[in-house]
Amino acid sequence: MDVFSRTFLPAAAEAGLAVQTVTRHMPVFRRCVGSGDATILVTRCGRPDRPMAGEYLLLLTHRRLVVTQQTRVLHRLRLHLNTELRELSNVTWSPDPRLHSVELAATAIDGIRERFLIHTRRPKQVWQLDALLNHAFRTRLRTPRERLVATVGAAARSADFRPAVVR
């Protein structure tokens, strides 16, 4: 079993998704996500600007954000969004523990602003979701240079180290 399958199935179970829903969406997710990419979050979501558009399923991995849509009438699946996290800009989320929801918004590479509303069962899950999104979008998207504090060679070159004369 590959990394994606090992992490996707427990995340789907934690989200309370039915087995039928998972098996229906799995082929679409498989085409979009590599076998070595670990799942961070799988959840149902809606569009606050289009509440009657159908049901959406959001998959967040360490590298990608994939959103599928299931239409209300014919229950057909279609890929709504498939993008790498580094291609997203202006990513924001607003946790609301009173409504048990988190609104996630991001601008895709084509310039379209995408908004998703994720409902949770308990207020505590709102803060867990906030921590997951913080980990995915704030800590993992830094460039290597931003994470670099100092190197040994740079410190030695930048300062004039002269041995002290001991008498």
ABEGO torsion letter per residue (X at the ends): XBAAAAAAAAAAAAAGBBAAAAAAAAAAAAAABBAABBBABBBBBBBAABAAAEBBBBBBBAABBBBBBBBAAAGBBBBABBBBAAABBGBBBBBBAAAGBBBBBBBBAAGBBBBBBBBBABAAAAAAAAAAAAAAAAAAABBAAAABABBAAAAAAABBBBBBBBX
